[in-house]
Every structure is written in C-alpha cells, then in structure tokens.
Amino acid sequence: MLSLCGRAVLVKQWSCQNEFLQMLYKYVSTQGPQGDSSAYFSDGPRSQKLSWSTSTGNNSLLPKQAQVVICGAGTVANSVAYHLVQSGWHDILVLEQERIGSGTSSFGSGTLGLFKPMADRHLIMYSIKLYRQLEELGYDIGLKQCGSLNLAQTKDRMISLRRRMAYHQATGLHCEVVGSNELKKLHPYLRTEDLVGAIWVPEDAVAKPQAVCYVLAKLAREGGARYVEDCQVVQVLTENARVKAVATNNGTVLCEYFINCAGMWARELGQRCSPKVRVPAVPAEHFYATTASPQLLLDPWLPCVRDYDAHTYAREWEGGFMVGGFEKEAKPAFGGGGIPEEWRNRLPQDWAHFKPLWEKAVHRLPILNDMATPILTNSPDNFTPDGKWILGETPEVDNYFVAVGMNGNSLQGAGGIGKAVAEWIIEGEPTTELLPFSVQRFIDLHNNRQYLQERAREIVGRHYSILYPHQSEYKYARKLRCSPLYSELESRGAVFGTRMGYERPLYFDSTYKRGDPLPEMPRGSFYKPKFFDFMREEYLACREGVGIIDMSSFSKIEIKSSGTEVVDYLQKLCSNDVNIPVGGISHTGMQNERGGYENDCMLVRKTDNSYFMVSPTSQQTRIFEWMRRHLPANRSVGISDLTSMYTVINVVGPKAPDLMAELSNSDVNLHPFTYKQINVGYASDVMVMAFTHTGEPGYCLYVPSEYALHVYEQLMMIGHDYGARDVGCLTQRFMRIERFIPFWGEELTSLVTPFEAGSGFRVKLDKEYFIGKFALQRQKEQGVTKRLVLFVLEDIDPDKHVWPWGGEPLYRNNEFVGTVTSAGYGFTLDKLICLGYIRHPGLTNSDSRPIVTNDFIMTRNAKYEVDIAGQRVTAKPHMHVPFFTTVKRKTSDNRYRPTIIKEKSVQ
C-alpha cells in the first residue's frame, strides 16, 4: 500500500491527463484523513482509470430536460443515481454546486455499524454488501470487515446491549458477549477493568467515504447519468403541486422527478420551492481527532470501539487512531445561522469542546498518550429532530423526493438508502419498511430553524445515550404544541412526553401538591418503572370509577363534498363499509394495493355529505397527504386538517355514563360506535363518541378548544363523587395492549394486512372496489403467512426481572418465529403481556412461507418463549382477548347519584 504522500505524487504524475485528477490532487494535498485517493490507482485489477472529463457547469452542457434531476453529488446522491441506472433508468442529471464529493461526504468516520435498530440495520447491511461488490469489481474503497466492540460501563448499558443483541442474533447477525480476556485478545490496547461487559460484532466494517463517493459517481456516469458541476439549483418549479422543472444558475431543466440530496443545504433548498418543502435537518458541529505513533504501526484490522457511556468511538486509521464522539451537548454549526459560502473556513478546531471526549478516549485507550499530537477535525453534518434519516416523497409536492439527514455518517446508510429511494421512485411506493424514516413524519414546527437548533443540542448525544422505552423524553424545544388543558394538568402533577411536537401527559404524580416543584420523569429503567404505582391508580379509576385522559394530539380531518361524492371517495379508500347512517362511526383501515395499512382510523358520519376522521397522532401529515393524492380530479371532495380545533377528552370507566348524563342533562346511552352532539356544562357542540381507545366503556369528547378548560373543570368537579381522576397516555397504552388492540406504527404498518392483524372482520369484500381489495381477497382465500398474537408471560416476576418493552424475539419450540411489537403490564391479568406476529420458522421470503393457522399457533405441543435481554421467558399465546379481562358493566334502573350533604343552620 502506498503512503498518503506516495499517493499524492502518483496522482500528480497523472494530473496533466485529466482535469478531474487535477482537482483530486489538489484536494488530496490539502484535506484531512479522508483525502485518500489510492482507490483509483493501485496495481492489478484495481488500476481502472476514472475517466471523468468533468463539466465546468456552462450553459451549453446543461440539458434542456431529464427524467430525474438529483441535487448534490455526495455519497447518498451518487448511490441514488447508481441504483436508478442499475434499474434501467438512464436519463439522470446530477447537479453539484461545487465538485463531486466536495460537501460533507469528504468527512466522516467511515464506520459501518450493524448493531442498530432493525430498520436501520437492513439498509446498512445492504450498504456493506454493495461496498463489498465494489471491492470485488476492483475498486479500492478501503473496505475492511474488522468488526466492532460495543462496550458497557454500567449494568443498564449492558441490559441495553443485550436487548439489542437478542433480536440481532435471532435475525441472523452474529454477535456475542465477550469478557475482559476476550476483549484484550481482540483489541490489546483497551483498558477493561472498569467495564461490565461488551458485545462483539464481527461483521461491522470500515471503508473510505470519499472513495465510495467517487466510485458510485463513476459507475452512475458509466450507466448513463450525467453530472454537471459548478451548477447551483436556484429553484424547483412546480405545476399543480407537482415537480415540473429545476431552475439553476446555468439555465432551466424540465424534469419529472427531483431528488433533494443536498446535505447541509437540503433545508434551504426545500425553501426554494413553491409550495415550500419541509426538510427538517440542521448542521451541527461534529468532531473527530486523528493521531499516529512514530514508533508503532497499528494493526489495520483492529476492531472499531464504541464506548457508549463515554460517548466516544475509536478506529484504526492509517496506522494510528481516529477518535470521535457524540457529545451530550452539541453545538449548531456556523453559529446557528445559514451556511456561509466559504464554510470550510468557518469550522473552528474547538479543543475546549472536544477535550472531555478526548480525555475519556485516553482513559479507554492509554496508548493515545504515547502518540503524536492529535489533529482535530470539525466535520459538520446534518442532524434531524429525532436522529433518524429523512427519506421519501414530500407531502407538499408530488415527485419531490428527499434523502438527507445522515446524522454524522453518510457512508453508513448511503448504499441502502440509494437503493430504497430508487425503488420508491420506480415502483411508486416503498418496497421495504421505511416508516421510521419517512419525511412525512414531520409538521411545520419541526422545520422551524430555532426549533432545529435547540433540538440539535441534544440529538447528537442521544445516538450514544441509553434510551429507556417511554422514559427518555427530549429536554429541549418543548412546550410548543400544547392542549388548552396543559397548564391545568401540569398543576395536577402531570409528567409530559411529546409526540409530533405535542405535549401529552404520560402519567400523573398523585403525591404532588400545588406549589411544590413540578414532578419530573425519574431516571429510566428496563425494570418496573419507578412511577408504576401511579399508573396502577390510574387503571383502577378507569376500571372502577372514571378516568379522564387528554388525547388531544390525535389527528383530526374533515372530509366533505357538496353532494354525495364523499361517500364514493371514502368507499374507495376504506376497506370497511363507511356508507353508514348519519351519527354512526366506522372503525376502518385504509389499505394500499398490497392490502397493507396506510391508516387505521375512526370515521364519523356527521351529515349525508361530511365525515370527521380521527387518526393516530403520528399520522397528521402522512395520511392527509395520502388522502390528498387520491382526491377526485374534479375537486368535488375537500379535506381539512382540524387537529388544533378540538380538544379530545376520554371519559373512561363504568361510571362514565352516569357522570356524563348529570353533566350534560342529556341521554348519553349511546350504542357502541355512534356519536351525538350535545351541550356539556355551558359548552355547546361537543361531539360525544361511544368509544374510548382503551377497551373500557366510556366516551370520547371532541370539545371545541375554546370550551376545553370549562368542560374539563366540570368533569373533575362533578366527577369527584364518581371517583374521577386524571389518567396518562402510558396507562392507556397498557390498557389497549391488554385488550388486544393493535396500533398504528407498531402492529399496523404498510406491510401488514387486516387479516394478519386479526382485524379481518372489518374488511367488507362484498362491497365495490376499494384500494387493496384484490390482494385481500387473495389472502383470505389462501391464508396468511403471519398472525398477530397476544402473549401473557408466565414465569417472570415484574418486581424483580427486566420487562419486555418491544423488539424482543419470539421463539416457538426453540425456533425464532417473530418479534414483539409492543409490550406492557396487564393490570387486570396482573402479568406482563406483549403483542407480536408469528410466522413459520426458517424461511426469509414471505412469498414462500407456509400458511399460519390458528392450529399452528395454539397447538398444545407448541412452547413459546420471549427473549428479554438474553433470558428466555415462557409466554402463553392468545388469539383473542382473555375472557377474564372483560367485565360487563352492571346496569340498574337506579342510577348512581352522589350524596348531597346539607350544612346545618347556625343557631
């Protein structure tokens, strides 16, 4: 292998032959550790020359039209272009404002880690597979599957790693727990005496980010893609909210699709469109240091080290070390303002900021004390509000796609992301589960610059933090979307979490007294939550008296037409029959052509030509956009987002009817899944719906927001004699799991059908065509290959053992058959419970899996277990709600009335 100096000399010798190589030589000579260009000039089959003859960006080289225009020529953009041409799409134009790979793709650790959540792992695994193929083609991209060591300094960290290891092992990733002796053998420079344990992942890898970037661009160009450099996108032009053309500083290009892969500039580019496109990502400073030893050349196959509790990582680099970190308190890049033109000159080497991370790295790797003075690199990258990639078609403009927000490592996901986005464009829908990364998971709030800068401070560090399920809420950019009840609930001891920026009470501290310091979420736990007793009190109120739950964050959409067109429109979108009487409520799915869920909702028929739809909180943007795209071309049907107009109060429990009757002075003896508009207290036009999202009897009140506080106060005041108390969303969550109610984003996704989720009774195949009907007809005839099952855990002590929280592998007779989708505590059963899909073991192709029947699931010789952080726990399967969780409400002619105590007259 050539030294960096030798590589630069070799490039210089060839530079007179190729303008691109002149640029590359300049870059290699002036940049840091990622300026290695040996990939293109080594001996043997790797000596393939990169014949670029790059354009200079003048107008004559800019085509008048292209099928697809990609903005940006970093690793992700080049991967998208590469996969499009590999799929036979050759009319691709890639526009780069400077030079190929000149943005943040020139930085990065080059690490490729598979020990991630499953959705991430699938894409990263493909990335490694693609990069291995590039190596086999003769391109030196520095790929080494050197493995990684994931360290734990605390017991909780080890539980976190074991939980992750459980589902990775079950799904084919080799990983194992290693002790101090094994650690020393794998990495002799590690200090290990203060470690609780570690996980060894041998398939993890490293590669050269710039080399991969250039090779993908080369192959994309050979496949027909055209690259134009020094070309800045000025505006994305639209017609009827669909991409029409791209205006640049060198002219305008007509196109059918536009893909925003602009990295740090992606958000700003989204604003240069009419209508504006939300791309909620902001650059944050991100540091790594490189150092070498004049006496010692490190083994190039040393595994990567991730010391999560120190928030640092380390890998071998050029015979020395690269050390980076994900600090708990990060800083927005460029002072939080826009990206300056000369941005490379505005990246300070902030040693004072990086020093705490460096000191922790030196503690873990004492050999760093003996190495040369480290060189610190400030390598900014885009970070997103939740630390996940942003992919897919935007809700504002059809055929406008994004692939941004790499959160400090563009190389890691680039291969898989490029393939996923290319397939989405070609097929018209995702071909794999991308819901966690969808650009449609955001609202306008998330794109606010001030919000992004605040959130970036903590999102960097969360990548290495222990994220306790339902107990690790964000610290910054809070109290932005609040129910009108927020202040009152806060004064009653509410501890809040956030969903879609909306503050929701998770639970209520019943020991809190007004005037005391506000209660806060205690330190998280993988065991029984420290606030569990409060949740039990809330459950008992719902079971025996009245529970009051603020559920205002739910998405609310009005659908109407001047005639009855709205009925035809919704009948086409919904798998259930929604042509119901006025005042009725239909619980229905909205399916895609494969029969998978696009939405799970309640449709309330208010009039002959208008409906009111209630959907999960996270669906506010996504489902509105999906419905908009299916509106009739003649605009006979209109939809409106009414989420903020109504406050939603769940009144749950056996005494809820009596309370509501007294409060409204109306007959509220409603049949299930019907609604009535009544006055509650002094508030008019309150929609009272006969369902609760908990499985318990009661009502959902949709209160015009200006009346919300009054209605709530009346409920609590009059409800005092009925045992009314506040209830949080976590208790409601546990109740719906125990009642076997599947939920969007967990049990219900675009790859799950109603028959698989046990909701086939809501599918009306006898009605006229609806989206997904043919797929569901076929599935009903042939059977399902997976089935949702409720499990009750039998030999586990909730007071002593680690709880299941979701993601745990399920085993049947010692064979992996599925994964837990959601889990909690069954208050009625007094046991831990979970939901999960069961398949036949072994086969990975869903099309070739055997049919899953009730007999297969419930046969007596089937023993089920859940792997919770490495411990197998016996689980009893149920196809329906266990009968002892259902208690019929007692009815009587004599309604409950509170006792009125009359004051004695003063003599």
C-alpha positions, -999 to +999 in steps of 0.1 A: +000+000+000+012+035-008+017+061+018-005+092+016+025+112+003+032+085-023-005+085-034-004+123-039+028+120-060+012+094-082-019+115-087+003+144-096+020+124-123-013+117-140-029+150-134-020+165-168-041+139-185-074+147-167-090+178-153-107+158-126-075+143-114-060+178-111-089+187-088-085+155-069-048+160-064-054+195-050-080+180-026-058+152-015-029+176-009-050+199+013-075+179+031-075+157+062-078+119+067-105+113+041-084+128+012-070+094+003-073+087-034-054+054-037-086+037-046-082+046-082-045+040-089-033+008-072-018-021-092-035-051-109-073-051-115-077-021-092-059+002-117-091+011-135-088+047-145-115+071-137-122+089-170-144+118-158-138+147-181-160+167-158-181+196-170-174+231-160-210+240-155-215+263-185-249+265-200-241+245-232-235+214-211-268+216-192-295+195-210-329+210-215-347+181-199-341+150-179-364+124-163-347+127-129-327+156-115-307+150-084-293+179-064-260+171-047-232+148-057-223+133-023-223+096-014-261+094-009-268+113-042-244+091-061-259+060-046-294+070-058-281+078-093-262+045-094-293+024-084-315+042-108-292+035-137-288-001-125-326-004-127-326+008-163-333+045-158-306+063-177-320+098-181-305+111-149-290+145-143-269+151-112-262+188-103-234+198-079-228+233-068-190+227-065-173+194-072-183+158-067-179+148-031-170+183-020-196+186+007-198+167+039-191+134+021-155+144+024-157+140+061-168+111+083-155+082+103-160+056+076-176+032+101-203+008+091-222-005+122-249-031+120-256-032+157-286-008+152-324-009+153-337-034+127-350-008+102-315+008+102-297-025+100-315-037+069-303-006+050-268-007+064-264-044+057-272-037+021-246-009+021-219-033+032-230-058+006-228-031-021-194-019-010-181-055-009-193-058-045-173-026-054-142-041-039-148-073-059-150-052-091-115-040-084-121-006-067-100+001-036-125+017-013-107+005+018-134-019+029-124-040+060-149-061+079-128-057+111-157-060+135-167-038+164-166-039+202-196-023+219-186-015+255-208-012+286-196+006+317-228+001+336-254-026+343-281-007+325-259-002+294-253-040+294-290-047+296-295-022+267-268-040+246-282-075+255-317-064+244-303-053+211-282-084+208-313-107+214-331-095+182-300-093+161-289-129+169-324-141+162-324-124+128-291-136+116-265-111+127-236-128+145-228-111+178-217-123+212-209-112+247-172-110+255-154-107+287-121-089+297-098-117+284-116-118+250-115-081+248-078-080+253-073-106+226-095-087+201-081-052+210-049-053+231-048-016+237-082-014+256-084-007+293-111-032+305-111-033+343-140-008+347-162-025+321-193-045+329-191-063+295-191-059+258-207-072+226-185-083+197-200-078+162-176-093+137-195-082+106-191-045+112-168-027+089-149+004+078-144+020+044-132+052+028-161+076+024-146+096-004-135+066-023-171+051-022-185+085-032-163+088-063-167+051-074-205+053-072-204+085-092-182+068-118-205+039-121-236+060-123-220+080-151-210+049-170-246+038-167-259+070-184-262+095-156-249+130-165-230+151-139-228+189-141-206+206-116-204+243-106-242+243-111-264+256-083-301+249-080-319+282-077-355+270-075-376+239-080-405+248-103-439+231-098-473+229-116-503+218-097-481+208-067-460+185-089-424+188-100-421+205-134-386+218-138-354+229-120-340+264-124-303+267-120-277+295-123-269+279-157-304+275-171-336+256-165-341+218-169-375+203-174-379+171-153-404+146-140-387+138-106-365+159-083-344+144-055-330+166-028-297+151-017-282+185-008-269+175+026-263+206+048-281+227+022-312+205+020-334+226+043-325+258+025-332+241-009-366+230+003-375+266+009-367+274-027-398+258-040-434+268-043-450+255-023-421+253+002-410+218+011-402+209+047-367+192+052-362+194+090-324+190+093-297+213+106-259+211+105-243+205+139-206+206+147-192+171+148-156+163+158-130+136+153-093+136+160-066+116+142-032+107+155-003+084+148+027+069+166+062+073+152+073+041+169+042+018+163+021+010+133-013-003+145-028-035+131-051-022+103-077-049+113-082-036+148-119-037+155-138-004+160-146+005+196-178+022+207-176+033+243-212+044+246-210+055+282-181+078+273-199+089+242-168+081+221-157+058+193-123+048+181-110+030+150-077+023+133-067+049+108-035+050+087-016+031+113-029+053+141-062+061+156-093+081+147-113+091+178-147+108+176-176+115+198-213+122+201-213+147+229-242+152+252-244+189+245-236+197+208-234+230+190-252+240+158-226+246+131-218+281+119-232+297+150-267+285+141-270+308+111-270+300+074-242+281+058-216+306+046-202+304+011-167+297+024-180+273+050-147+253+052-130+283+067-157+286+094-151+253+112-131+261+143-110+234+160-127+237+193-104+217+216-121+231+247-153+215+235-138+182+224-113+178+253-138+159+277-144+133+250-106+131+242-098+125+279-124+097+281-109+081+250-074+083+265-087+066+296-101+038+274-070+036+252-040+047+272-018+042+242-031+075+230-008+092+255+022+079+235+010+091+201+017+123+183-003+154+189-038+147+175-052+167+146-088+178+154-113+180+125-146+198+128-168+177+104-203+192+104-232+171+093-270+173+091-289+161+122-326+156+123-351+163+151-353+126+161-319+114+149-333+093+120-327+096+083-352+116+062-364+098+031-392+097+006-417+117-013-426+150+003-462+158+013-461+193-003-450+184-039-456+153-059-424+136-073-402+157-050-381+132-030-355+137-003-326+116+010-309+136+037-302+138+075-273+113+078-267+123+114-229+122+113-222+092+090-234+095+054-214+064+043-232+040+067-266+042+052-258+055+017-259+022-002-292+010+013-308+045+011-299+049-025-315+016-033-346+022-013-352+057-027-346+045-063-371+016-059-396+040-043-394+063-074-396+034-098-424+014-081-443+044-069-442+032-033-417+019-008-406-017-013-394-021+022-404-008+056-393+029+057-419+043+080-394+054+107-376+075+081-405+090+062-403+127+055-440+127+062-435+122+100-430+160+104-451+191+106-442+227+101-430+230+137-401+206+130-388+228+102-386+259+123-349+269+124-349+279+161-366+246+170-340+226+150-311+245+166-324+237+201-331+200+193-296+196+177-280+204+210-292+170+224-299+149+194-262+143+187-256+128+221-288+107+220-271+085+195-249+071+223-274+075+252-294+048+268-330+054+255-352+038+281-386+029+264-412+056+271-389+072+297-363+092+277-381+123+266-364+153+249-351+181+270-350+210+246-376+225+222-405+216+245-439+231+254-446+242+219-478+223+209-500+222+240-536+213+247-556+240+263-556+218+294-518+218+296-513+242+325-542+227+345-528+192+340-493+203+349-507+218+382-523+184+389-489+165+387-488+156+350-454+144+337-454+151+300-439+134+269-440+147+233-454+132+201-453+151+169-443+181+190-474+178+211-472+177+249-491+147+262-494+136+299-476+103+303-487+098+339-498+118+370-479+120+402-507+118+427-484+128+456-479+162+440-493+193+458-498+226+441-469+249+449-444+221+451-416+218+425-432+202+394-427+165+392-402+152+367-396+119+350-373+098+372-343+081+359-353+054+334-353+017+339-356-015+320-373-030+350-406-019+365-410+019+360-405+039+391-439+056+386-457+023+382-478+027+413-493+059+399-503+040+367-520+013+388-541+040+405-550+054+371-560+020+358-582+014+389-600+047+382-608+035+346-619+001+359-640+011+388-648+048+386-639+073+359-606+081+342-601+114+324-575+112+296-563+142+274-559+127+239-560+160+220-529+151+199-549+127+177-551+138+141-585+151+130-596+156+094-629+167+080-639+152+046-669+166+028-684+173-006-714+193-019-732+161-030-726+125-020-692+123-038-675+120-004-691+086+001-678+072-031-644+087-023-642+071+011-656+038+000-627+035-024-601+044+003-616+023+031-617-015+035-647-013+058-681-001+048-683+036+055-717+042+039-733+042+074-762+061+088-756+097+099-744+095+136-726+063+130-689+056+134-669+032+113-636+018+125-617+011+093-584+006+077-572+024+046-551+000+026-525+001-002-527-022-032-508-049-013-535-048+013-512-032+039-523-004+062-519+032+052-542+043+080-562+030+109-590+054+118-624+062+131-648+078+105-677+096+120-706+104+096-718+139+106-741+145+076-750+129+044-720+146+027-695+151+055-673+129+077-650+135+106-619+113+108-597+105+138-563+090+132-531+084+153-511+114+163-481+105+141-503+103+110-512+140+109-490+148+079-487+114+063-524+104+060-535+139+050-511+137+021-521+102+011-558+112+010-550+144-009-533+123-036-564+102-040-589+131-042-611+132-073-596+152-102-628+173-104-622+186-069-657+175-058-643+164-024-624+185+000-603+177+031-593+199+060-570+194+090-589+202+122-564+188+146-560+220+166-597+230+166-607+203+191-595+191+225-601+154+230-611+142+264-616+105+270-641+098+298-634+061+307-649+037+332-682+021+344-694+053+360-687+075+329-723+073+316-737+085+349-712+113+351-719+124+315-757+122+320-755+145+350-731+169+334-750+172+301-785+167+313-789+145+282-795+109+273-760+096+266-770+059+265-754+056+231-749+024+211-712+015+206-697+033+176-722+061+174-720+097+183-742+125+195-736+163+195-747+177+229-741+205+254-717+197+282-719+222+311-721+255+293-702+243+263-722+237+231-715+215+201-695+188+219-692+156+199-697+127+223-685+094+207-691+060+221-656+045+221-625+051+243-593+036+227-589+016+259-614-013+256-632+000+286-667+016+285-670+053+282-668+082+257-645+103+236-654+140+239-644+162+210-647+197+225-642+229+206-609+241+221-623+274+235-646+253+258-620+227+267-609+241+301-645+246+312-655+211+302-625+196+319-631+215+352-668+204+352-658+168+346-633+169+375-656+188+399-688+168+393-668+136+388-652+138+422-682+118+436-678+093+408-641+087+416-628+106+386-591+111+383-565+121+357-550+093+336-519+094+314-511+080+280-489+053+293-517+037+313-540+040+283-512+022+263-510-007+287-548-010+287-551-012+249-524-039+247-542-060+273-574-056+252-555-068+221-560-035+203-533-032+175-519+003+170-505+022+140-467+022+136-463-008+159-487-036+149-501-018+119-478-008+090-479-006+052-466-042+052-493-056+075-529-065+064-561-066+084-563-104+082-528-107+096-536-082+124-568-101+134-590-073+121-604-091+090-639-087+104-636-051+095-629-058+058-660-058+036-650-077+005-687-077-007-687-040-014-675-024-046-638-019-054-615-004-028-578+000-028-562-033-018-594-054-023-579-079-047-549-085-025-571-090+005-595-113-015-565-134-025-552-135+011-585-145+025-587-174+001-551-186+006-545-177+042-519-155+060-482-161+065-481-142+098-506-136+125-508-111+154-509-129+188-513-117+224-489-133+248-491-135+286-457-141+303-459-168+328-426-173+347-414-137+353-416-115+384-425-080+374-410-067+406-376-083+400-370-090+364-363-069+332-396-062+314-403-067+277-407-033+260-409-042+223-385-056+198-379-089+217-376-121+196-403-147+199-395-184+199-417-214+192-402-247+203-368-231+203-371-217+168-373-179+160-408-171+147-414-134+152-408-102+171-427-084+199-443-052+185-455-037+218-454-048+254-466-036+289-483-047+320-518-062+321-533-047+352-564-070+350-543-101+344-517-088+369-490-101+345-466-088+318-481-090+283-470-084+248-482-085+212-462-099+183-465-115+149-459-153+145-446-169+113-433-203+104-396-205+112-367-206+088-377-191+055-370-154+049-391-149+018-426-141+028-440-153-005-427-188+002-437-191+038-463-217+048-497-205+059-501-197+096-533-212+110-548-210+144-540-246+149-503-239+143-503-211+168-524-228+195-514-264+193-506-279+227-471-291+218-460-255+210-439-239+236-435-201+232-407-180+248-397-144+247-361-135+248-357-105+272-321-093+273-308-128+269-332-145+292-359-168+278-394-164+294-424-187+289-453-170+271-488-182+267-505-174+234-540-160+229-558-154+197-585-133+214-588-111+245-586-134+276-621-136+289-612-126+324-601-092+312-636-084+301-660-073+328-695-064+318-707-031+333-735-036+358-767-018+348-795-007+371-827+012+369-814+033+398-786+054+385-758+063+409-763+097+425-738+115+447-748+121+483-755+157+489-745+168+524-766+197+537-750+222+560-767+226+594-781+260+601-762+281+626-783+286+657 
